[in-house]
Amino acid sequence: MHTWVIGSSGLLGGALIQEFPEAFRGSPINWADASQSVRDLSENLLAFRALVSANPQPWLIVWAAGQATVSSDKETCHRELEVFTEFIGMLNDQLPEGPGTFFLTSSAGGVYAGSGQAPFSASSPVTPLSEYGSLKLQQETAATKLAGVRVMIGRVSNLYGPGQDLNKLQGLVSRLVKAGLDKETINIFVPLDTIRDFIFVQDAAATIAQVSQDLGSPDLLVIASGEPKSLGTVIAQVQDVLRIKIPIAYGVHNSGSGQASDLRMTPTVLSPRSTPFPVGVKSVISDLLDRLQNQ
C-alpha cells in the first residue's frame, strides 16, 4: 500500500511513520505560512499521484497535521481549516489512481467536550466547547465531501509519548516530566479530579495502521486506551516513575472554558498494542533527557 502521512514531523505523524517505514516522504511543508503550505501540499500531492501511477496498488493518505490546540483563538483555527479545505479540494480534483483511503485524525476531547454524559463512543453526540473543537468538527465535515475514496475519521483521545512539541500548550505528561527535570513550576488550569483518557502515541498509531488497512473496520472511530485517569492520578504516577517531586501551581487560563471535566472514552476497537502508563512515561523521560543533553 502506498502511504503518505501528512504531518509526519508531529507527535502522531512521527509514530505513524514507524508503522509505515516505506511511506512517501515528499518535500517539507511550511506550516507557518498558510499560502505556502497549500502550495507545498499541492506539489507533494502531484508527486504522490505519480508514485501511485508508476506502481499501481491501493493507497492511503493520513492527515495527522495541525498546529492548533484547545487554547488557540478563532483566527488561528480558521487559517488551519482553510488549509485543510484547500487540500480536500485539491484531492477531490486530483485523486490518485485506484482504490484509496483518506484517514483524518480528529480530536475526541475537542468534539465531545460539551456533549454531556461520559463515556463517549463514536455514536455519542458531538458538542465542541472551543474553537479548536469546532475546527476538528468542520474538518470532519469537509473530509466527508471527498468522492471516489474511502473516508475514515479517527477521534483520538489524549496522546502522550516521545516527540511532544513543548512549544504548544498541550502534552500534560511531557510537561510534567520536563518540569520535574528542570525543577520548574508547571501551571495546571483544571481541577485535579478532571478525567482524561491517555493513550500512548505508538498505540494510537498502531490502531490507525490496522483499521486503515481493514476494509471491515468502521469509518468513524474513537481511538483511546479505555483506561481513564484523573489528573491527580496522572501527576502522582509521573512523579513515582520520575522519582522527583514536581512543583505545581494552580491557575486560570482562557482554555479552561473549552475543557470538559470528564472525558472517559469507549474505544471503537482495541489497539494491537497496549503500553502500560509507567512504561510510556519512561519513554517520555528518556526522550526529554536526550533533548536536554543535545541542547
N, C-alpha and C positions, 0 to 999 in steps of 0.2 A: 504494500500500500504506500503510495506517495503521500507524505505528510508534511504539512507546513504549520509550524507553531508560531503564531503572531504574538509577540510579547515574550520571546524566548529568553530575554535578559532579566525577566522578573522572577519573583519567588516561585509561582506556579509554573510559569513558562520554562524556567530552568529545570524544574523537576520533570516536566513533560519531555524535554529533550533527552533526559536519561531513559525515558520509556521508549522513545523513538530515536535512537542514536544515529540513524541514517536519514533523519528528516532534512528537508530542504532548508538551507540556512538563509539564502538570499543576502542582499546588501543591508547595512544598518538603516534603521528608520529613525528619523529625527523627531521624536515625540514632543520636543519642546516647542516646535513650530508647527501649528496645525496644518497650514497650507503645504509645507514641505513634507510633512508626514503623509499626506494624501498622495503627493507625487511619488514618494518612496514606496508606498503601498502599491500604487499602480505599476511601477517598474517591477516590483517583486512578483506581482500577480502575473504579468506577462511572462516572466522567467519561469514561474511555476507551471503555467499553462504549456509552455514549450517543453518542459521536462516531461509532463504527463503525455503530451502528444508524441514525443520521441519514444516513449516506452509505455504504451497504454496499459493501465491497471487501475483498480479503484484508488480514489484519493480522499484525503482528509485534510481539512483546514480547521485548526483550533484557534479561536480568538481568546487569548489569555492576557491581553494588553489592557492597560489602564493606569492613569496617574491619580484619578480622583479617589477621595476617601470620604468617610462619613462627615468629616469636618469641612469638606470642600464647599465653596459657595456656588450659587446658581450659574454664574458666568463660566466658571471652570468646568462644571458638569455639562453645560451647553456646548462648549467647544469640543469636549470629548465625544458627545453624542453626534455632533456634526461630522467629525472624522469617521466615526463608525458608520453612519448612514451613507456617507460618500462611498465608503468601501463596499457596503452592501449593494449600492447601485452599480458600482464597477463590476462586482462579482456577478450580478444578475445579467449584465451585458456581455460578460466575458468568462462564462463558466468553463472550466477545464473539461476536456472530453471524458466521456464515460461516466460510470456511477461514482457519485461522490457524496461526502458528508461534510456539513458545516457544523462545528460544535462551538457554542457560545458558553463561556464560563461567566456565570452571573453570581449574585450575592444573596444567599439565603437570608442573612441578617438584614440586608438592605430592603428586600421586598416584603419581608414578613414583620418588620418592626412594629407596625401598628395593627397587626391582624388579630390580636386577642389571645385566645387560649392556646398555649403550647401543650404538647409538642407539635411542630409543624411538619407536614408532609408535602409532597408535590401537589396534592389536591387541596391544600389549605388556601383560603382566600389571601390575596396579596394587598397589603396596605402600607406603602412606604411612608416613613415619617420625615425623611431627609431628602435633600436634593440628590444626594448620592443614590438613595434607594429608588427615586423616580428615574434617574438616569439608567439604572440597571433594568428597570421595568420597560422603559422606552427602547432600550437596546434589544430586549427580548422581542418586543413587538416588531421592530424593524427587521430582525433576523427572520421572522416567520414570513416575511414578504418575498424571500428567495423562492424562485421557481425552478423545478427540474433538479432539485438536490434535496437530500435528506437533511433536515434541520434538527439539531439536538441542543437542548439547553440544560446545563448543569448548575443548579443553585448550590453554591459551595458555602459551608459554614466557616467558622473562624480558622483560617490557616495559620500554622506556625511551622518553623523549621529553619534550616540554614539558608542564608541568602536574603534575608529580610532587608528591605530598603528602610533604613532608620531615618531617612530624611522625611518620611511620611509620618503623620500622626496616627500610626496603627502598629500592630505587631506587639501585643502585650508581652508575650513570652520573651521575645528578643529584647524588648526594652527593660524588662525586669532583670534579665541576665546582664545586660550592659550596665545598668545602674549598680548592680552588685559588684561587678568587676571594677567599675570606675569609682565606686564609693560615692556616687552622686545620687541625689534625691530624685525619685520618679514621682510624677504627679498622677494621681488616679482621680478620674472625673465622674465615676459612677459608684453606687454603693457596693460594698463587698459581697452582698448576697445576690448580686446580679449574676444570672446563669447564662453560660455560653457553651457551645459545643465546639471544642478544639479538635481539629483533625491535622495530623502530621502531613506536610505538603506532599511527600512521596506517596503516602497512602491515597490522597486525593488524585494525584497524577495517575496512579495505577488503576484507579476506578475509571477515570476518563479513558485511558488506553483500552481497558477491557470493554466498556459499554459501546464505545465508538466503533469497534470492530465487530460487534454482535448485532446482527440485524433484528434479533428478537428483543433487544433492550428497548425500554420506553424512551420516547423522545423528550420527556420532561422529567428531570430527576433532582432529588435532593441528595447532595454528596456530603456526608457528615460521618462522624465517628459513632454517633448514637450514645456517647458517654458524656453527659453534661457535667459541668463543674461550676461551682460558684467562683467568683474572682478571688475570694478569700482562700479557697482551697488551692487555686492555681498559684497564688503567691506563696502559700505555705509549702507546696510541693516543689516549686522552683528553688526556694530557699534551702530545702532539705537536700536537693541534688547539688546545688551550688556550694552548700556549707558556708554561706555568708548571709548575714542579716542585711536585708535590702532596705535602705532608707526610703520611706514612703510618705508623701504628703497628699492630702485630700483637698481637692478644689473644685471649681466650677469652670466649664468650658461650653461654648455655644453648640458643640456637637452633642452635648448631653440630651438635648430635646429630641434628637434623632435616634436615641438608644432605647431599646426595649429592656425591661427588667428580666424577662425570661425568654430565652431563645433556644429551648430544647428542640432537637430535631429528630425526625424519624427518617433514617436514610432509605432511599428507594432500593438500593442494592448495597450489599456489604462489600467493602473493599477487599480485593485479593490479598492485601497486606493490612496488618493491624499493629501498628507500632505503639508499645506501651508509653504512656506520657513521660515517665522519667527517662526512658531511652531517647525520646525525641528531644527532651530538654538537654541531655548530654550532647547531642549533635549540635544544638544551638550554641552551647558553651564552647565547644571545640571550634566552631565557625568564627565566633566573635574573638576568641583568643588568637586565632590565626590572623584576623583582621588587625587586631591591636599590635601584634608583632610585626606586621608588614607596613604599618603606618610610617 
